[in-house]
Amino acid sequence: MRKICVFTGTRADYGLLQPLMREISQTPGLELQVIASGTHLSPEFGNTYLEIEKDGFRIDAKVDIELNSDTPKGIGKSAGLGLIKYSEILSRLQPDLVVLLGDRYEAFAMAAAATLCKIPIAHLHGGELSCGAIDEAFRHAITKMSHLHFTSTETYRKRVIQLGEAPERVFNTGAIGVENITSLPLLDRDSLEKAINSHLGEAVLLVTFHPVTLEDNTAGKQFQELLLALEGFPQYKIIFTKANADMDGRVINQMIDTFVAQHPDRSCSFASMGQLRYLSTMQQAAAVVGNSSSGIIEAPSLKVPTINIGDRQKGRIKAPSIIDCQPTTQAIAEALKLATSPSFQETTRKVCNPYEKKGTTAAIIRTLKEYDLTNILKKEFYDLPTDTPALPVDK
């Protein structure tokens, strides 16, 4: 049996990883191990480890990294605790491979722990850009500590190779979250209203906004501009999903609570919706608004327009259904008018999602099961041939 240890630190990465975890647990020759940490163990963020257990998974280790502060000092402490505790857990579990997704500091700490424990890493969503977030550095650092790479587009595959990773270890599998859309039986409108205990009204906006962590103290100001823009569209029911455990994330969440208290008839909020309710809400939405990667990666497959605010997702490949705008009330309001116009809605229905590819989970499972791990830790830096043309630049 090959032991595959999946690490999850937030509601977001678990929602993407859940079908992969299910396939690992059901694949002969593979044994699933689960480590839950980060916001999963926080009452403030919904104690979402309970969702993992409700889905039928055994959590082999619950690792509390004390998310008591969203300051740089507090987050640095949490990452340090993660490195200490993850190393202890990995030494006990002795997996053959650790699976990580994305770019957060919890995943970075797990990658460092696995590296020190000499355990190979399989990384999903490497090679991407998000130039407004500190996660950008973590993502590329995780790539350099990883041994198998599953990227969401061919451009990102090439970038991972550009970072010095051997081409035969880098696989363009597409985005696993996009495949989830086709595999999950999403809720219809009536069932969704019952599931979230709220009436959707005539039209819905799904709003998720995270701090732009490479900017100083902009979270409150930018989110206030968004709320002012939303005030000008009273015809929409607004469903907020709260910010994650980033620097100044609590500032945004407190502002959401205040807005919902002032507008109880036309807004509601969730610390965690879970993948089914979240994607079902996205399917019913007139637009996705904010700066979450899900608006860029998943929303195009549901033919829903996205208003991408500010620089947090700067650099990502985007479908034509994505409207970029500055974090000002006027720019957001203009983007909302465009996104909800009949002509743009028609354009969105025809878009092709650059992150969509058939057989994503099956391709990952096949590699996790069959790839020869003998001497996989002996890494060499792969140099591009001197006559290789410049790799494409995302615009």
N, C-alpha and C positions, 0 to 999 in steps of 0.2 A: 504493500500500500504506500502510495506517495502522499505525504501529509501536506496539504495546501492550507496555509494560515491566511485568512482574509482579515485585514485590519479595517475598522470603520471608526471614524471619529466624529461624524456629524450626521444629521438627518439626511443631508443632501447626498453624501457619498453612499450611504446605505441604500437609499432609494434606487441608485444606479446599480449597485452591486448585488442587490437581492436576487435577481434572476440568475446571475452567475453563481452565487452561493448555492442556490437550489440545484443547479446543474452539477456543481462539484459534488454535493452530497449524494446525488443520484447516479454518479458515474462510477462504474466498476473500476477498481484500481486506484481511486482517489478517496482520501479521507479529509473532510472539512474540519478545520479549526477556526474559531471566531474569537477575535479580540475586539471588545467594545470599549471606547474611551471617549475623551473630550466631552462634548455636549450631551452625549447619550446618558451620562451619569449625573446630569445637572437638573434639579427640579425646575430651575428658571427656564430651561430650554425644553422642558416637557418630559424628562426622564425617558427618552426615546429608546433606551435599551429594552423597555417593555414591549415596544413594537417588534423588535427583533425576536424576542421570546414568543410573542403572540403568533408570529409567522412560523413557529415550529423549530427554530434553530436553538441549539445548545450553545450558550456563550461560555467559552473555555476560560476566559479571563475578563473581568470588568476592572478597568484601570482608571481610577479617579486621579486627574491631574490638577484638581483644585482650581477651577475657573472662577475665581473670586474677584478678578479685576480685569478690565479691558484696557489697562494702560500698558505701554511698552514693557515696563518693569514686571507687571503681573503676568503678561503673556510669556515673557522670557522665563519667568519662574515655572509656569505650566509646562513649557517645552522642556525645561531642564528636568522637571519631575518625570515627564514622559520618558526621556532618555534613560533615566535610572530604572524606572519601573518596567518599561518595555524590555530592557535587557534582561531583567530578572525573569520575566514571563517567557521570553524566547528561550532562555536557558533551560526552563522547565519543560516547555512544550516540544522543543527540538523539531520544528517543522522542516520539511525539505525545501519549501519555497514560501515566501511571503508575498501576498498580493496587495498592492497599494494603488489607490486611484487619486489622481489630481495633484494638488499643490499647496495644501495647508500646512501650518507649522506642526500639527500633530503627526501628519504623515511624514514630514521631514524628520521629526524625532524618531519615529519608528524606523525609517530608512537608515538613520545613523546607528540605531541599536542593532538592526539586522546586519549591517556592515561589520560592526564590532564583534558580533556573534558568528560571523562567517556563514551567514545564511543568504542564499541568493534571493533576489527581489524581481518580481514581475510588476511592471508599472503600466497603468492605463492613463491615457491622455497626456503623454509627454509631448514635447515639441511645440506646444501651443504658446501663444502670447496673451498676456493681460497686463499691459504696460502701466496701468494705474495702480496695481496692487503689489504688495510686498511678496505675494504668493508667486510672482514671476520668478524671483530668485530661488525660492524653495522648489519650484517645479523642475528647473534645470539642474539643481543640485541633486534632486531625487533621481533624475535621469542618469547622472554620472555615477550614482551608487547602485543603479539597477542593472540587470543582466538580460531580461527579456522585456521587450517594449511593444505595447499595443496602442497604436496611434489612431486618431479619429479621421485623418485625411492623409492623402499622399504628400501634400506639402509638409505636414507635420512629421511624417516619416522621414522625409529628406532632412528636416532640421535636426532630428535626433541623430541621424548619421553624421550631419555636419558637426555635432557636438562630440564626435569621436567614437560613436557606437558602431559595432560591426553590423553591416547591412543584413546579414543572415539572422540576426537576433531582433530585427525591427520589423513589425508586421502592421500593415495598414488594415485594420479590422472594421473601421467605422466606429461611431460613438455608440456605446452600449445603451445609453439612455434613449436613443432614438428607437432602437429595437424594442425597448420596453413598451413604447407606445403601441406597437402592433401586436404585442403579445399579451398585454393587459386588457381585460374586458372593462373598458372605461364606463363610468356611470352615466346614465342619461340624466337629463335636467331634474326630473322629479326625484330620482334616487339620490342625486348629489345634494339637493336641498335638504333631504332627510339626513344625509350623512354629516352635513356641516351644521344642521339645525338652524338654517337661515334661508330666507326667501331671496332668490337671485334678482327679482325684478325684471325689467325689460331688457337690460343690458348690463354687462359686468366688465370691470377692469381688474386684472390680477396684478398686484403691485408687490414687488420685492426690491428693496434697496439696501445695499451694503456700504459701509464706509470705503472710501477710496484711500487705502492704507498708505500710499506713498505721498499723500498730501497731508498737511498739518491742520488739524482742527476744522475740517470742511464738512464733516458729516452732518452736523446740525443745520448749518446754513443751506447746504444743498438739499437736504430733505425738506426743509421749510419751503424752499422754492417749489418743490414737487407738490407739497400739500396745498400751497396757494393755487397752483395750476389746477389741481383736482377740485378745488372749491368752485371753479368756473364750469364744471361739468356735473351739475346736480342730478342729471338724468341717469347717471351710472351708479350701480352698486359697486362698492370698492371692497375687494377682499385683499387684505394685507397678509403676507407671510413675513415673520419678523426676521431681523438681521441675525447673522450668526455671531459667534464669539470672536469677533475682530476688535481691534482698537476702536473705541467709541461706538461700538455696536449698541451698547445700552442707551446711548443718547437717542438713537433712532427709535429703539423700542419704546422708550418713554413717550416720545412724540406720537407714535402710533396709538398708544393707550389713550393719550389725551384726545386725539382726533376721533377715535372710535367712541369715547365717552360723550363727545360733543355732537356726534352724528350717528347715534345708535341705529337709526332706521335705514341708513344707506351705506353702512360700513361694518366690517367685522375683521378680526385678526386671529392668527394662529401662530403659536410657537413652532408647531410642526403639523403639517397636514397629512403626512405620509404620501407615498408615491401615487397611490390610486386616487385619492381625493385631489391631490395637487394637479395631476395630469388631467383629471376629469374637469376640474375648474378651468384649466388652461383651454381645454377643448371648447368650453362654453363661453370663453371670454371674447369680447370685442377686440381687446388688445392686451398684451403683456407689457407692463410698464416698470422701469427701474434699471438695474444694472447687473442682473443675475445672468450667469452663463446659460441658464436654462432657456431664457428668452432667445438666445442665439442658436443653441444647439438643438433643443427639442421643439420649440414653437413652430418653426417652419414646416415640420412634418405634420403638424395638426392644422396647417394652413391658417395660422393666427398671426397677425402682424405684431411686431415688437417695437417699442420705443426704448432705445438704449441710451441712457442718460450719462453724460460725462465720460471720463477716461478709464474707468475701472476695467472695461473689456477692450480697451484700445489694442488693436493689432490682430484680433481674431478674424478668421475668415467668416464672412457674413453673407447670407442669402439676401436677395433683393427685397424681402419682406421686413428687413431690419431698417429702422429709421434712427440714425444717430442724431443726437441733439445736445446742446450745451445745458448745464444744470441751472437754467434760469427759468422763471415762471413763464415768460413770454415764449421762449423756445420750446418748452415742454407743451404749452397749450397749442402752439402751432403744429407740433408733431402729433398731438392727440387728434386734432382736426383732420390732418392728413391721413393718419392711420385708420380712422373710422369712416373715412369717405367711401362711397360706393366704388369709385374707380380703384382706390388702393386695395380695398377688400377683394376686388376682382383680380387684381395683379397677384395678391397673396395666394389666392386659390390655385394659381398656376406655377408657383415656385417649386424648384427642386432643391432639396436640402443637401448641401455639400457634405454633411456629416452622416448621411444615411447610406448604409451598405447592408446587403443581405448576409445573414449567417454570422453576425458578429460574435454572439456568445459561443456558438459551435466552434468557430475558428479559435477562440481563446482557449476553450476547454481542450481541444485537440492538441494545442501546443503545450499547455500545462501538463497534460498526461504523457505526451510522447517525446518532448524535447529532451535530449540527452544532457543530464545535469553533471555528468562526469567532467571534472576540471573547469566547470563553468565560472568559478571564482577567479580564474587566472585571466584577467582582462588586459588587453592591449588597447592603446589608443589607435583608432582607425583614422588614418589620414586620407583625405580625399585625393584622388589622382590630380597631379598638377595641371592637367589639361581639362579638368571638370569645369563646365560652365557654371557661372554664378547661380546659386539656388534662387528660386522665385521669392520675391518679397511680397508679403501680404499687404493689401491696401484696404 
